[in-house]
Amino acid sequence: RRIESGQRARLIVSVPPRVGKTQLVSRLFPAWFMGRNPHLSTMSATLNAKNAGSIGDDVLGYIKHPDYAKVFPRVSLSGSSKSKTEFKLFSDGELGGEYGSYGRGGGYTGRGAHLLIVDDLMKETEVDSEAVLSEAHKAVQALSSRLDPEDVTCWIIVNTRYRENDVIGYVLSEYSADGPWEVVSAPLIADHTLSGVLGVKVKPEDGEATQGAGGSGEATVEAQIADHVLPPQLQLNGEWMPETLWHREDGDVLEPYKQRNAFARREMLLRTNPQEWWGQYQCSPVAATGNMVDPSWFGTWEVTPQALLRSTYARLFVSVDTGEGKSATGARSAIGIYGEPQAPAYRYFLDLQAVEEDRVAVDAIRLRDASGTGVRFDQADMS
């Protein structure tokens, strides 16, 4: 409705996995939007070409369905549309807008969009890969440049939350001036401090006058205890469903999750992986402070070069967490060095290196002191 009245819209939808966000936002909504606005172009971006093909095929199927013509009788497919991921509309005897569905980093260069949908650019197993995270951020940059320059545009980000710097976190941080953004967050188990609509506001920088969203200050997200207002909807039978209010009491569990399963999942993840629970299921990502490793266990110590000598320690430990091989987007290999003094009271975490190569050379690791200089341990010294 904002676009139809010549305005812009910016929306983020954050929900747990497997609750139908892609079906609603990336499949059904574009078909409805193009039926009402056949002269405007729509672009959808997702994880990979396979997912993009599936989404595009469904959107195309809805437009071809006989019931679609009953609701939008003036809209049809262009005769030249042969692809399920790229096709054009025809309306009132004239060529209309285009639709394109692409994987992350796909061939959207040269195409424009009035409606841009970014749907889960990363999968769960990639969220800790700096290379994939950088690739997703670059995809957001490229996709944002596809929005219509006249600024009558709708940009929707629909994502499961993973980390504080995931796609949603990146957009809220780097694209606050493109707002104001509305963030609809629906955690698995309702909590009045988490669920509802979040408003993005901009805090003025020192010396600046107070400004609204879109200024150059720091973006902050403020939560509200909010009910979800579902606007009037035109159904396929031609009847209007009136505006309704969706109110969730604390403890309410989203469908299709069953209450017993949701609370059992919460108890299990809070013990084993709190970061996954708060991010993926409660839509409120937190730093990695789970039970396995807590940053509060670590202190920072001023040391001398003598403290880094091999002779200072009774034992040195080298840990290697290997990456995913030679893939350009694979996780890097992490190498850590720990020292145990002659009279052990603490173990010192001396150095951490992350290497992109799939082969690990221990003798290439440098141990650094507080001033940034280092002492190299050769292979013989570390044996």
C-alpha positions in Angstrom: 0.0 0.0 0.0 2.9 2.4 0.7 4.4 1.8 -2.8 1.0 2.3 -4.4 0.8 5.6 -2.8 4.3 6.6 -4.0 6.2 5.8 -0.8 9.0 3.5 0.2 8.7 0.5 2.6 11.5 -1.3 4.5 10.6 -4.4 6.4 12.6 -7.2 8.3 10.9 -10.4 9.2 12.7 -12.5 11.8 11.1 -15.9 12.7 12.4 -19.4 13.7 13.1 -22.0 11.1 10.3 -24.1 9.5 7.4 -21.8 10.3 6.6 -20.9 6.6 8.4 -17.5 6.2 9.6 -18.3 2.7 6.2 -19.6 1.6 4.5 -16.4 2.8 7.1 -13.7 1.9 9.0 -15.1 -1.1 6.3 -17.2 -2.8 2.8 -15.9 -2.1 3.5 -12.2 -1.6 5.4 -11.6 -4.9 2.5 -13.2 -6.9 0.0 -10.9 -5.0 2.2 -7.9 -5.4 2.7 -8.3 -9.1 -1.1 -8.9 -9.6 -1.8 -5.5 -8.0 1.2 -3.8 -9.6 1.9 -5.5 -13.0 4.0 -2.5 -14.2 6.5 -2.9 -11.3 9.5 -5.3 -11.2 10.2 -7.8 -8.5 13.5 -9.4 -7.5 14.1 -12.3 -5.1 17.4 -13.5 -3.7 18.1 -16.5 -1.6 20.9 -19.0 -0.7 21.7 -20.6 -4.0 20.4 -21.2 -7.5 18.5 -24.4 -6.5 16.5 -22.6 -3.9 16.0 -19.7 -6.3 14.6 -22.0 -8.9 12.2 -23.6 -6.5 10.9 -20.2 -5.4 10.6 -18.9 -8.9 8.8 -22.0 -10.1 6.1 -21.6 -7.4 5.6 -17.9 -8.1 5.2 -18.7 -11.8 2.8 -21.5 -10.9 0.6 -19.2 -8.8 0.4 -16.7 -11.7 -0.5 -19.5 -14.2 -3.3 -20.9 -11.9 -6.8 -20.3 -13.2 -7.8 -18.7 -9.8 -5.2 -16.0 -10.3 -6.9 -14.7 -13.4 -10.2 -14.5 -11.5 -8.5 -12.1 -8.9 -6.3 -10.3 -11.3 -8.0 -10.5 -14.7 -5.9 -7.8 -16.4 -2.6 -9.6 -15.7 -1.0 -12.4 -17.7 2.5 -13.7 -18.6 4.3 -12.4 -21.5 4.5 -14.8 -24.4 8.3 -14.6 -24.3 8.5 -15.9 -20.7 10.1 -19.3 -20.8 12.1 -19.4 -17.6 10.9 -20.2 -14.1 13.4 -17.8 -12.6 13.0 -14.8 -15.0 9.8 -13.9 -16.7 7.8 -10.8 -17.7 4.2 -9.7 -17.2 1.6 -8.4 -19.6 -1.2 -6.1 -18.6 -3.8 -4.2 -20.5 -2.1 -5.0 -23.8 1.2 -3.6 -22.7 4.5 -5.2 -21.5 4.7 -4.9 -17.7 7.3 -5.5 -15.0 9.8 -8.3 -14.7 10.4 -11.0 -12.1 13.7 -12.5 -11.3 14.8 -15.1 -8.7 18.5 -15.5 -8.0 21.0 -17.3 -5.7 23.5 -15.5 -3.6 25.9 -13.7 -5.9 23.7 -14.6 -8.9 23.3 -12.8 -12.2 21.2 -9.8 -11.1 23.5 -7.2 -12.5 21.7 -4.9 -15.0 18.3 -5.7 -13.6 16.1 -3.4 -11.4 13.5 -3.9 -8.7 10.7 -2.1 -7.1 10.2 -5.0 -4.8 13.3 -6.7 -3.4 13.1 -9.8 -1.2 16.2 -11.1 0.5 15.5 -14.5 1.9 18.0 -16.5 4.0 21.3 -15.8 2.2 23.1 -18.1 4.5 22.5 -21.6 5.8 23.0 -22.8 9.4 26.3 -24.6 8.7 27.9 -21.4 7.2 27.2 -18.9 9.9 30.6 -19.0 11.5 32.5 -18.8 8.2 34.0 -15.3 7.8 34.3 -15.9 4.0 30.6 -16.8 3.6 29.6 -13.9 5.9 31.6 -11.5 3.7 30.0 -13.0 0.6 26.5 -12.5 2.0 27.3 -8.9 3.0 28.6 -8.2 -0.6 25.4 -9.7 -2.0 23.3 -7.3 0.1 25.4 -4.4 -1.2 24.9 -5.6 -4.8 21.2 -6.2 -4.4 20.5 -2.9 -2.7 21.9 -1.1 -5.8 19.2 -2.8 -7.9 16.4 -0.9 -6.2 14.6 1.6 -8.4 16.4 5.0 -8.3 13.1 6.9 -8.1 12.9 5.4 -4.6 9.3 4.0 -4.8 10.5 0.7 -3.5 9.8 -2.1 -1.1 12.8 -4.0 0.5 12.0 -7.0 2.6 14.6 -9.0 4.5 13.3 -12.4 5.8 15.7 -14.4 7.8 16.3 -16.7 10.6 18.7 -15.0 13.0 22.1 -16.6 13.6 24.6 -14.1 14.8 24.7 -10.5 15.7 26.5 -9.7 12.4 24.3 -11.9 10.2 22.4 -10.4 7.3 19.8 -8.7 9.4 22.4 -7.4 11.8 24.4 -6.1 8.9 21.4 -4.3 7.3 20.4 -2.7 10.6 23.9 -1.5 11.1 25.0 -0.4 7.6 21.6 0.5 6.0 19.9 2.4 8.9 19.9 5.5 6.7 17.9 3.7 4.1 15.1 3.3 6.7 13.1 3.7 8.8 13.0 -0.1 9.1 10.1 -2.0 10.6 11.3 -5.3 12.2 8.7 -8.0 12.8 10.1 -10.5 15.2 8.2 -13.6 16.2 10.1 -15.8 18.6 9.3 -19.5 19.0 8.1 -19.0 22.6 6.5 -15.6 23.1 8.3 -13.2 25.4 6.9 -9.6 25.7 10.5 -8.3 25.8 11.3 -10.0 22.4 8.2 -10.4 20.3 6.3 -7.9 18.2 7.4 -4.9 16.1 10.8 -3.4 16.6 11.4 0.2 15.5 14.8 1.3 14.3 15.9 4.7 15.5 19.1 6.7 15.0 21.0 8.1 18.0 22.6 11.4 17.0 26.4 11.5 17.0 28.1 13.9 19.4 27.6 17.5 18.4 24.7 16.7 16.0 21.1 17.8 16.4 18.5 15.2 17.1 17.4 13.5 13.9 15.0 10.9 12.8 15.8 7.6 11.2 17.9 8.0 8.2 20.5 10.3 9.8 24.2 9.6 10.1 24.1 8.6 13.8 24.3 5.2 15.4 21.4 2.9 14.7 19.6 1.3 17.7 16.7 -1.1 17.7 14.1 -0.5 20.4 11.7 -3.3 21.3 8.1 -2.7 22.1 5.5 -4.9 23.7 3.6 -5.2 20.5 0.6 -7.0 19.0 0.8 -7.9 15.3 -1.9 -6.1 13.3 -2.9 -8.1 10.3 -4.4 -5.7 7.7 -7.5 -6.5 5.6 -6.8 -9.2 3.1 -8.6 -9.9 -0.2 -9.2 -13.6 -0.5 -9.3 -15.7 -3.7 -13.1 -15.9 -3.5 -13.2 -12.1 -3.8 -14.3 -11.5 -0.2 -12.3 -9.3 2.2 -11.0 -10.7 5.5 -11.2 -7.8 8.0 -8.3 -6.4 9.9 -7.4 -8.7 12.9 -5.2 -8.4 15.9 -2.8 -11.2 16.7 -2.0 -11.1 20.4 0.5 -13.5 21.9 0.6 -14.1 25.7 4.0 -14.9 27.2 4.7 -18.6 26.8 2.7 -18.9 23.6 4.3 -21.3 21.1 4.4 -20.6 17.3 2.8 -23.1 15.0 3.6 -25.7 13.7 5.8 -26.4 16.8 4.0 -28.2 19.6 4.3 -26.7 23.1 6.0 -29.8 24.6 8.5 -30.0 21.8 9.3 -26.2 22.0 10.0 -26.2 25.7 12.0 -29.4 25.5 14.1 -27.8 22.7 14.6 -24.7 24.8 15.9 -26.8 27.8 18.2 -28.8 25.6 19.7 -25.8 23.8 20.1 -23.7 26.9 22.3 -26.4 28.2 24.3 -27.2 25.0 24.1 -24.2 22.7 22.5 -21.0 24.1 23.6 -19.0 21.1 21.5 -21.2 18.8 18.4 -20.9 21.1 18.5 -17.1 21.4 19.4 -16.5 17.7 17.5 -19.1 15.6 14.5 -19.6 17.9 14.1 -16.5 19.9 15.2 -14.0 17.1 17.5 -12.2 19.5 21.1 -13.3 18.8 23.7 -13.1 21.5 27.4 -13.4 21.7 28.8 -17.0 22.1 28.9 -17.4 25.9 27.6 -20.9 26.2 28.7 -23.6 28.6 31.7 -24.9 26.6 33.8 -21.7 26.5 33.0 -18.6 28.4 35.0 -15.4 27.5 35.0 -14.4 31.2 37.4 -17.3 31.9 40.1 -15.4 30.0 42.2 -12.5 31.2 44.7 -10.2 29.5 48.3 -10.2 30.9 51.2 -7.9 30.4 54.2 -10.1 29.5 57.9 -9.7 28.7 59.7 -11.5 25.8 61.1 -13.9 28.4 57.5 -15.1 29.2 57.3 -16.3 25.6 60.4 -18.4 25.6 59.9 -22.1 25.3 62.0 -22.7 28.5 59.4 -20.7 30.5 56.9 -23.5 30.1 56.8 -27.1 31.2 54.6 -28.0 28.3 53.2 -26.3 25.2 49.9 -27.4 23.6 49.0 -26.9 20.0 45.3 -27.2 18.9 44.3 -27.3 15.3 40.7 -26.9 14.2 40.9 -27.6 10.4 38.7 -25.9 7.9 36.6 -27.2 5.1 39.5 -27.7 2.6 40.3 -25.7 -0.5 36.9 -24.1 -1.1 37.2 -20.3 -1.3 34.2 -20.0 1.0 35.2 -22.7 3.4 36.0 -21.9 7.0 39.6 -21.2 7.8 41.8 -23.5 9.9 42.4 -22.2 13.4 45.7 -22.9 15.3 46.0 -22.1 18.9 49.1 -22.3 21.2 48.8 -22.7 25.0 51.5 -22.7 27.6 51.6 -24.5 31.0 54.3 -23.0 33.4 56.8 -25.0 35.4 54.6 -24.4 38.5 51.1 -24.6 36.9 48.5 -22.3 38.3 47.1 -21.1 35.0 47.4 -22.1 31.4 48.2 -19.3 29.1 46.5 -18.9 25.7 49.6 -17.5 23.8 48.5 -17.2 20.2 45.8 -17.9 17.7 46.2 -18.0 14.0 43.6 -18.5 11.3 44.9 -19.7 7.9 43.0 -20.1 4.7 45.2 -22.9 3.4 44.1 -26.4 3.9 47.6 -27.4 5.1 48.9 -26.3 8.5 52.5 -25.4 9.2 53.2 -25.2 12.9 56.6 -23.6 12.4 54.9 -20.6 10.7 53.1 -19.5 13.9 54.5 -16.5 15.6 54.0 -15.9 19.3 53.4 -12.2 20.0 54.0 -10.2 23.2 52.0 -7.2 24.2 54.1 -4.8 22.1 53.4 -6.7 18.9 56.9 -8.2 18.5 57.1 -12.0 18.4 59.4 -14.9 19.0 59.2 -17.8 16.6 59.2 -21.3 17.9 60.7 -23.6 15.4 59.5 -27.2 15.0 62.3 -28.6 17.1 61.6 -26.2 19.9 57.9 -27.1 20.0 58.3 -30.8 19.8 
